[in-house]
Amino acid sequence: MFLWSWKLEVVVLFVLLKPRCSEEAYRTRLSLLGLSPSSCLVDGRNLTAGVLPAVHLALKHLYKHSWMLKNYKLHVSFHDTQCDNAKGLKAFYDAIKYGPNHLMVFGGVCATVTSIIAESLKGWNLVQLSFAATTPELADKKKYPYFFRTVPSDNAVNPAILKLLKYYQWKRVGTLTQDVQRFSEVRNDLTGVLYGEDIEISDTESFSNDPCTGVKKLKGNDVRIILGQFDEEMAVKVFCCAYDEEMYGSKYQWIIPGWYENLWWESWINSSQCLSKNLLAAMEGYIGVDFEPLSSKPNKTISGRTPQQYETEYNAKRGDGQSSKFHGYAYDGIWVIAKTLQQAMKYLNATNKHQKIEDFNYTNHKLGKIFLDAMNETNFLGVTGQVVFRNGERMGTIKFTQFQERKEVKVGEYNAVADTLDIFNDHIRFQGLEPPKDKTIIQEELRKISLPLYSILSALTILGMIMASAFLFFNIKNRNQKLIKMSSPYMNNLIILGGMLSYASIFLFGLDGSFVSEKTFETLCTVRTWILTVGYTTAFGAMFAKTWRVHAIFKNVKMKKKIIKDQKLLVIVGGMLLIDLCILICWQVVDPLRRTVEKYNMEPDPAGRDISIRPILEHCENTHMTIWLGIVYAYKGLLMLFGCFLAWETRNVSIPALNDSKYIGMSVYNVGIMCIIGAAVSFLTRDQPNVQFCIVALVIIFCSTITLCLVFVPKLITLRTNPDAATQNRRFQFTQNQKKEDSKTSTSVTSVNQASTSRLEGLQSENHRLRMKITELDKDLEEVTMQLQDTPEKTTYIKQNHYQDLNDILSIRNFTDSKDGEKAILKNHLDQNPPAQWGSSDPSRTSKDPIEDINSPEHIQRRLSLQLPILHHAYLPSIGGVDASCASPCVSPSASPRHRHVPPSFRVMVSGL
C-alpha cells in the first residue's frame, strides 16, 4: 500500500513485496532512507516534481520481478531537506536516530545539502545513490567515497563535447563562462579534458552580468567555435551581443548547455534590448549538450519494458502533474539498489550462510564494504541506457540538440560506455555549405607574376636580343670598313654584350616562387643582380671609354703625339668592372641577399568560401639593403655623370666615325630619366608584382634598346647610304669659345685620320699664317702678270724681290700633295739663273743680241706663261683648293673655292698662256 503525505515534512512510502515463502518471510523488510525536498527549485524548475511516480512504477515493476529480492520487502522513507543545509542535516540525523537501520540512502537533489551528507556517510557505513545531484564537486572520490549517482554529472558532457569537436575537426575553441561555481567547475574540467587532445583553447572569457565584453574579445581573437556555460537569462544577453558583433551565421558555432526549458528565451527577451527576430537569428543553429533523459533505442530493459513503454506508463501515472527530467534516473535508481542488494545476498550466501543483509548496522563495515563493491559492479540496461558506474560516476548517454527554426531538434548522441558518437547527418543543419571552420582559415597565396605578362615581356626581350645579335653581326662583318674601324669595333662589341646581359636579367626578374623553388629563388636574387650590374657597366663603360679617347685627343693641346689603342680602352672598362666586382663580392660575403616573404592584410575569398586570403610576396633583401643599394647607385650615378661630362666636352668634334657624344648624351638622358622613374614607381608598387615586373622589364628593355639603336643605327644608315662620307679627307669646323675675346675664328682642318696625332691647334695657326701669305703672293703675281700683258717693255724694271716671292711660293712644297718634279723644274731654273739687279748693266751682255739674253722680257714672259699654271696646281691642293690629282694645267684656278676673289683678267691670262 502507499501512504502519501505532502503536507508533512516526512513522506513515507511503504512498498510490500509479495511473499514467496512463509508468513515470517513476508514480514521481512529492507529500509531505505530517502532524501528529497518537497520543493527544490533549481534553475527555475522543481527537480523533485514527477519523481515519485517514477519511484512508484519502479517498485511496482520490481514486485513483478520478486526473484531479485526473494522474500524481502523494500521500504523507502523520504525525508524533506527543504534545500537547506541545517534542515537537511537534521532530517538525516533524525532518520538515523529514530528510524530503523537503513541499508542505503536514496536521493539527494540540492548540491549543498547532498555534498554535506555525502561527506559524512563514511562514518555511518552507508552508501548513497542520487538520481538528481549533478554538481561536479561530488565526483571527488577521496572526499565522497560512498557517493554514487544514476544521473551523469555536469562534467559528463565534456567527453561528449570532445568527441563532437574531433568529429568536425575543430581544433581551436574559446570558452565563455558565467561566474557561477557550477559553470566554472564544468569549464575547468573541460580544460583538463581538452588538454593533450590537440585542441587549443585560444581564449577563455568569463562574465558576471554583461557578456558583451567577453564576446568582443572572442571575436578579436578569431574564435569561431564558442563553448558557453551560462543559464537562460544570461544566454539571452549573450546572443544579443553575438548579434551585435555579427558572431553568428555560417562562420560561427555556439555550443551551450542543453537543459534549458522549451521556449526558454521568451521568458527573458523583455529583460534585454534585443529584438526577438535578431535574437532568434543569432540563436539559429546553436548546439545544446545535455544528458539523455530516456534512451532512444527500442531495447527491452531490466524491467522487461522498452524506454518508450516505460514513458507511456509514466505519463499515465503522473497524469496532469509536472514532469521531471530525472524521472528515468529515479526509476533506474530503484533497480540499481535492488541489483546491489541481490549481489550482496549472493555474496553472503556464497561466503557466510549465517549472516544476512538484515543484520546490517551502521558499525558493520564488512557489510557496508560488500554493498559498496556490489554497487560498483552494477551493469544492466535501464530506461536511461546502460547503467554502469566508473568511480561512482554514471557512464550515461549525452544528447546533442540543435536550434532550428524556433525548436530543438535532436541531432546526435554520445554513449559514454562505448565512447561512441552518433551524429544524425540528415537532421543536423549548418547555415553554410559545410560546418564552420574553427578559425579563419588563412590561405597564403603567393602574389606571382602573371604567365601571359611574363610571356609577352619575354617575347619583347627576345626581340631585343635578336636586334642586339643583328648589330653584333653587322659590327663584326664590317669591322674593316673605315666607318666601323674608326668607331672601335671592340668597344662596340662590349656595348652589345652589356645590352644582351641587361636583356637576360629580365628573364631572371620574372622567375618567382611559382616557377622555381625557394632555394633556387634565393640563388636568382644574387645572379640577376650581378648580371644587371655587370651588363650596365659593360655597355656604358665601353661607350664612355670611346668618348674619353676622343676627348683625350682633341682637348689636350699640349700632346704632340698620342696613340690610344683599343687595348687601353679595354683596360678602362676592365677597371670599371673590377670596381663592380669588388662591390658585389663584398655585398655577397658580408650581407648576402636572402629570400624574404612579406605578408599583407587578409582579403576575402573571391569564390565566397569561408576562408581568408593572405597575400604573400617574395623579395630579395638583406639586413642593410639600403646601404648596399646606395653604394651601387652612387657608383653608377658617378659613372653616368662622367659620361655626360665627356659627351659635353666633345660635342663640337664633328667626325661621326669618331664622336658619338650627341648619341651618348641622348642615351644618358633617356636612361637616367627612365631609371629614376622606374625605381620610384617600382618601389611604390612593390606589393603588386605584376606592375613592378612590368615596369622593371620595360625600363630595361627601353634603356638597352635606345642605347643600342643610338650607337648603331646611325652607323648602319651611313654605311648603307654613303660609306665614305664619314672617313674621306674633308674640312670640318671646330669652334672654340675664347675667354677674353668675343669673336669666333672659323678654321679649316685637313686630313684627320684615325690616329689624329697632329697638333690640331698648331696646324690651325700655321694654316692661317700661310693663307695670309698666299693671299699676298696672289696679289703680287697678279700685278706682275698685268705688267707683262700690258707693257712688255717694262719688264726690265721688274724688281728683284719679285723673284724672291716666287721662291717663297715654291717653298710651300712641304704642305702640298702635288708632284715634286713640276715644282723642282721652276726652282732649279731660278737657282741656275739668278735675277739681275734692277738698274745695273753688264758690259758683256750689252754687246750681245737682245734676243739671246735669257733675262730679256721675251724670255721672262715665256717662262711665266709656262710656270704659273704649274705653280697654281702645286700649292692650291695644299690649302684645300683644286685637287692635286688634276692633270690638266689649263684648268682655271677659279675652280677652287679659295680663289673666287681672283680678278677675271688673271683667269683669262692663265687660260690664254
Secondary structure, 3 states (H helix, E strand, C coil): CCCCCCCCCEEEEECCCCCCCCHHHHCCEEEEEEECCCCCEECCEECCCCHHHHHHHHHHHHHHCCCCCCCCEEEEEEECCCCCHHHHHHHHHHHHHHCCCCCEEEECCCHHHHHHHHHHHHHHCCEEEECCCCCHHHHCCCCCCCEEECCCCHHHHHHHHHHHHHHCCCCEEEEEEECCHHHHHHHHHHHHHHCCCCCEEEEEEEECCCCHHHHHHHHHCCCCEEEEECCHHHHHHHHHHHHHCCCCCCCCEEEEECCCCCCHHHHCHHHCCCCHHHHHHHHCCCEEEEECCCCCCCCCCCCCCCHHHHHHHHHHHHCCCCCCCCHHHHHHHHHHHHHHHHHHHHHHHHHCCCCCHHHCCCCCHHHHHHHHHHHHCCEEEECCEEEEEECCEECCEEEEEEEECCEEEEEEEEECCCCEEEECCCCCCCCCCCCCCCCCEEEEEECCCCHHHHHHHHHHHHHHHHHHHHHHHHHHHCCCCHHHHHCCHHHHHHHHHHHHHHHHHHHHHCCCCCCCCHHHHHHHHHHHHHHHHHHHHHHHHHHHHHHHHHHHHHHCCCCCCCCCCHHHHHHHHHHHHHHHHHHHHHHHHHCCCEEEEEECCCEECCCCCCEEEEEEEEEEECCCHHHHHHHHHHHHHHHHHHHHHHHHHCCCCCCCCCCCHHHHHHHHHHHHHHHHHHHHHHHHCCCCHHHHHHHHHHHHHHHHHHHHHHHHHHHHHHHHHCCCCCCCCCCCCCCCCCCCCCCCCCCCCCCCCCCCCCCHHHHHHHHHHHHHHHHHHHHHHHHHHHHHHHCHHHHHHCCHHHHHHHHHHHHHHHHCCCCHHHHHHHHHHHHHCCCCCCCCCCHHHHCCCHHHCCCCHHHHHHHHHHHHHHHHHHHCHHHCCCCCCCCCCCCCHHHCHHHCCCCHHHHHHHHHC
